[in-house]
Amino acid sequence: MSHSNKSGRSGGSHIPRKRFGQHFLSDGGIIEAIVNAIAPQSGDIMVEIGPGLAALTQPLVERLGKLTVIELDRDLAIRLREHPHLNVIESDVLKVDFQQIHRTLFAPENGAIGKLRVVGNLPYNISTPILFHLLGYAELIADQHFMLQKEVIDRMVANPATSDYGRLSVMLQWRYAMEDVLFVPPESFDPPPRVDSAVVRMVPRADPVAVRPALLEELVKVAFSQRRKLLRHSLGVWLIARGFSGEFDLQRRAEEVPVDDYVALAMALA
């Protein structure tokens, strides 16, 4: 995967590939700040998505002892396999079963118990699908630290009644406590992307409301389909079609409704 967090110090040059959205992290100060934000402890079981040229991988594995990485680019995967303390999964992360990874890494013979820590410099062109893919494995994960486009993180952590608040805010805030922990300017990468980046910390909530994610997602999608209009024009019509007779204030716009209200509505519908 490859908006990749990695510096080119590892010998030989890798030409960044546009189709993988590759921008390699090359600023030592920023790399150190990201590693400090992640705070890896010896013995943590960690998975890195999109290790690229190993800019982040190297300092992480030094602190952890070993690390599992998921890399789509075959050339990079070959290079990563030369590292004795890396377990390399060559795959598209959207096809990776994190339950299987958890089972393998926490197998009794490995003597490890607990949850996965997931980190990565996500390819910006598919960052949202990756976040939704991981949503299905949240109960197996202790925390996630991702570098993303700053505007995506702004949407993830947005409060109601702001222009950034939308489907992504609701779907992720239902399941995670999130914070924007670090700003990363374009010049920290080679080649520099045309956007600002940032690092988000996502900690799965210990006891999330047990709502059906697919139902919540459909409901929220309908609500925000006409975000300028009052909800009775969009969500109201959808609720009538579903025979919903409960209470829900439809004289609001989608962005004025707090996450808890959407979750409560999904529970009432279920």
C-alpha positions as CSV (number, residue, x, y, z in Angstrom):
1,M,0.0,0.0,0.0
2,S,1.5,3.1,-0.6
3,H,1.2,6.6,0.2
4,S,4.1,5.2,1.9
5,N,5.9,6.4,5.0
6,K,9.3,5.8,4.0
7,S,12.6,7.4,3.4
8,G,15.0,6.4,0.7
9,R,17.9,5.6,3.0
10,S,17.7,1.9,2.5
11,G,20.0,1.7,-0.5
12,G,19.0,1.6,-4.2
13,S,16.3,3.9,-5.4
14,H,12.6,3.2,-5.8
15,I,10.7,5.3,-8.3
16,P,7.4,6.4,-6.6
17,R,4.5,4.9,-8.5
18,K,1.6,7.2,-9.2
19,R,-1.0,4.4,-9.4
20,F,-0.2,3.5,-5.7
21,G,-0.3,7.1,-4.7
22,Q,3.3,6.9,-3.4
23,H,4.8,9.8,-1.5
24,F,7.6,8.7,0.8
25,L,8.2,10.3,4.2
26,S,11.7,11.7,4.3
27,D,11.7,14.3,7.2
28,G,13.6,12.8,10.1
29,G,12.0,15.2,12.7
30,I,8.5,14.3,11.5
31,I,9.3,10.6,11.5
32,E,10.5,10.9,15.1
33,A,7.4,12.9,16.1
34,I,5.1,10.2,14.5
35,V,6.9,7.4,16.3
36,N,6.6,9.3,19.6
37,A,2.9,9.8,19.0
38,I,2.5,6.1,18.4
39,A,4.7,5.3,21.5
40,P,5.6,1.7,20.6
41,Q,6.5,-0.5,23.6
42,S,8.6,-3.6,23.4
43,G,6.3,-6.6,22.9
44,D,3.4,-4.6,21.4
45,I,1.9,-6.6,18.5
46,M,1.8,-4.1,15.7
47,V,0.8,-4.1,12.0
48,E,1.9,-1.4,9.6
49,I,0.0,-0.7,6.5
50,G,2.0,0.6,3.5
51,P,5.6,0.5,4.9
52,G,7.1,1.6,1.6
53,L,10.8,2.4,2.0
54,A,10.7,1.7,5.7
55,A,11.1,5.3,7.1
56,L,8.6,4.5,9.9
57,T,9.2,0.8,9.8
58,Q,12.8,1.0,10.9
59,P,12.3,3.0,14.1
60,L,9.2,1.0,15.0
61,V,10.9,-2.4,14.6
62,E,13.9,-1.1,16.7
63,R,11.5,-0.4,19.6
64,L,9.2,-3.4,19.1
65,G,11.6,-6.2,18.2
66,K,9.4,-7.4,15.4
67,L,6.7,-6.0,13.2
68,T,4.1,-7.2,10.7
69,V,3.8,-5.1,7.5
70,I,1.2,-5.1,4.7
71,E,2.7,-4.0,1.3
72,L,1.0,-4.1,-2.1
73,D,4.0,-3.0,-4.2
74,R,5.9,-6.2,-5.2
75,D,9.3,-4.6,-5.5
76,L,9.0,-3.0,-2.1
77,A,7.8,-6.3,-0.5
78,I,10.9,-8.1,-1.9
79,R,13.1,-5.4,-0.3
80,L,11.2,-5.5,3.0
81,R,11.6,-9.3,3.2
82,E,15.4,-8.9,3.5
83,H,14.7,-7.5,7.0
84,P,15.0,-10.3,9.6
85,H,12.5,-8.9,12.0
86,L,9.7,-8.1,9.6
87,N,6.7,-10.4,8.8
88,V,5.7,-9.2,5.3
89,I,2.2,-9.7,4.0
90,E,2.2,-8.8,0.2
91,S,-1.4,-7.9,-0.4
92,D,-4.0,-5.1,-1.0
93,V,-5.0,-4.2,2.6
94,L,-8.7,-4.1,1.6
95,K,-8.4,-7.9,1.0
96,V,-6.6,-8.6,4.3
97,D,-8.5,-10.4,7.1
98,F,-7.4,-8.8,10.3
99,Q,-9.1,-11.5,12.3
100,Q,-6.7,-14.0,10.7
101,I,-3.7,-11.8,11.5
102,H,-4.9,-11.5,15.1
103,R,-5.3,-15.3,15.4
104,T,-1.9,-15.9,13.9
105,L,0.0,-13.3,15.9
106,F,-1.8,-14.1,19.2
107,A,-1.5,-17.9,18.7
108,P,-0.8,-19.7,22.1
109,E,2.7,-20.7,21.0
110,N,3.6,-17.0,20.5
111,G,2.7,-16.3,24.1
112,A,1.1,-13.0,23.3
113,I,-2.3,-11.9,24.4
114,G,-4.3,-8.7,23.8
115,K,-5.1,-6.6,20.8
116,L,-3.4,-5.4,17.6
117,R,-2.0,-1.9,17.2
118,V,-2.3,-0.7,13.7
119,V,-0.3,2.1,12.1
120,G,0.3,3.4,8.6
121,N,0.7,6.1,6.0
122,L,-2.5,5.3,4.1
123,P,-2.7,5.7,0.4
124,Y,-4.7,8.9,0.1
125,N,-6.8,7.6,-2.9
126,I,-8.2,4.7,-0.9
127,S,-8.0,5.9,2.7
128,T,-11.7,6.0,3.4
129,P,-12.3,2.4,2.2
130,I,-9.4,1.3,4.4
131,L,-11.0,3.0,7.4
132,F,-14.3,1.3,6.7
133,H,-12.6,-2.1,6.2
134,L,-10.9,-1.8,9.6
135,L,-14.2,-0.8,11.2
136,G,-15.3,-4.4,11.0
137,Y,-12.3,-5.5,13.1
138,A,-12.4,-2.8,15.8
139,E,-12.9,-5.2,18.7
140,L,-9.5,-6.8,17.9
141,I,-7.7,-3.5,17.8
142,A,-6.2,-1.5,20.7
143,D,-5.5,1.6,18.7
144,Q,-4.8,3.0,15.2
145,H,-2.4,5.8,14.2
146,F,-2.7,6.8,10.6
147,M,-1.2,9.5,8.4
148,L,-3.9,10.9,6.1
149,Q,-4.8,13.9,4.1
150,K,-5.5,16.6,6.6
151,E,-8.9,17.4,5.2
152,V,-10.0,13.7,5.7
153,I,-8.9,13.9,9.4
154,D,-10.8,17.2,9.7
155,R,-13.9,15.3,8.6
156,M,-13.3,12.4,10.9
157,V,-13.0,14.5,14.1
158,A,-15.6,17.2,13.1
159,N,-18.3,18.3,15.6
160,P,-21.9,18.6,14.6
161,A,-23.0,21.9,13.0
162,T,-19.7,22.4,11.2
163,S,-19.1,22.1,7.4
164,D,-16.7,19.2,7.9
165,Y,-19.3,17.1,9.8
166,G,-20.7,14.3,7.7
167,R,-21.0,10.6,7.0
168,L,-17.4,9.9,7.9
169,S,-17.7,11.8,11.2
170,V,-20.8,9.8,12.3
171,M,-19.6,6.4,11.2
172,L,-16.2,6.6,12.8
173,Q,-17.2,8.6,16.0
174,W,-19.8,6.0,16.8
175,R,-17.0,3.4,17.1
176,Y,-13.8,5.4,18.0
177,A,-12.5,8.2,20.1
178,M,-10.3,10.2,17.7
179,E,-7.9,13.1,17.8
180,D,-5.7,14.9,15.3
181,V,-2.3,14.5,16.9
182,L,0.2,15.9,14.4
183,F,0.3,18.2,11.4
184,V,2.6,17.0,8.5
185,P,3.5,19.6,5.7
186,P,3.9,18.5,2.1
187,E,7.7,19.1,2.2
188,S,8.1,16.2,4.6
189,F,7.6,13.9,1.6
190,D,9.4,12.9,-1.5
191,P,7.8,13.7,-3.9
192,P,5.7,16.3,-2.0
193,P,2.0,15.7,-2.3
194,R,-0.3,18.6,-3.3
195,V,-2.1,18.5,0.1
196,D,-1.4,18.9,3.8
197,S,-1.3,15.7,5.8
198,A,-1.8,14.9,9.5
199,V,-1.7,12.0,11.9
200,V,-4.9,10.8,13.6
201,R,-5.2,8.6,16.7
202,M,-8.2,6.3,16.8
203,V,-9.0,4.3,19.9
204,P,-12.0,1.9,19.6
205,R,-14.6,2.6,22.2
206,A,-14.8,-0.1,24.9
207,D,-18.6,-0.4,24.9
208,P,-20.0,1.0,21.6
209,V,-23.7,0.9,21.1
210,A,-24.3,-2.5,19.4
211,V,-25.9,-1.0,16.3
212,R,-25.8,-2.8,12.9
213,P,-23.1,-0.9,10.9
214,A,-24.8,-1.4,7.6
215,L,-28.0,0.1,8.8
216,L,-26.3,3.0,10.4
217,E,-24.3,3.6,7.2
218,E,-27.4,3.5,5.0
219,L,-29.3,5.9,7.3
220,V,-26.4,8.4,7.5
221,K,-25.9,8.2,3.8
222,V,-29.6,9.1,3.2
223,A,-29.5,11.9,5.8
224,F,-26.4,13.6,4.2
225,S,-27.6,13.1,0.6
226,Q,-29.2,16.5,0.7
227,R,-27.3,18.2,3.4
228,R,-28.6,21.7,2.6
229,K,-32.2,20.7,3.1
230,L,-34.2,19.8,6.3
231,L,-34.1,16.1,7.0
232,R,-37.8,15.6,6.3
233,H,-37.0,15.9,2.6
234,S,-34.5,13.0,2.7
235,L,-34.4,10.9,5.9
236,G,-38.1,11.6,6.5
237,V,-39.1,10.0,3.2
238,W,-36.8,7.1,3.9
239,L,-38.2,6.5,7.4
240,I,-41.8,6.6,6.1
241,A,-40.9,4.0,3.5
242,R,-39.6,1.8,6.3
243,G,-42.7,2.2,8.4
244,F,-41.0,4.1,11.2
245,S,-43.5,5.6,13.6
246,G,-41.1,6.7,16.4
247,E,-39.9,10.1,17.5
248,F,-37.1,11.9,15.5
249,D,-36.8,15.6,14.9
250,L,-36.8,16.0,11.1
251,Q,-36.8,19.8,11.3
252,R,-33.1,19.8,11.4
253,R,-30.4,19.6,8.7
254,A,-28.2,16.4,8.7
255,E,-25.2,18.3,10.0
256,E,-27.1,19.5,13.1
257,V,-27.8,16.0,14.4
258,P,-25.3,14.6,16.9
259,V,-23.8,11.1,16.5
260,D,-25.7,9.7,19.4
261,D,-29.0,10.7,17.8
262,Y,-28.2,8.9,14.6
263,V,-27.1,5.8,16.6
264,A,-30.3,5.9,18.7
265,L,-32.4,6.1,15.5
266,A,-30.6,3.1,14.0
267,M,-31.2,1.2,17.2
268,A,-34.9,2.1,17.2
269,L,-35.2,1.0,13.5
270,A,-33.5,-2.3,14.3
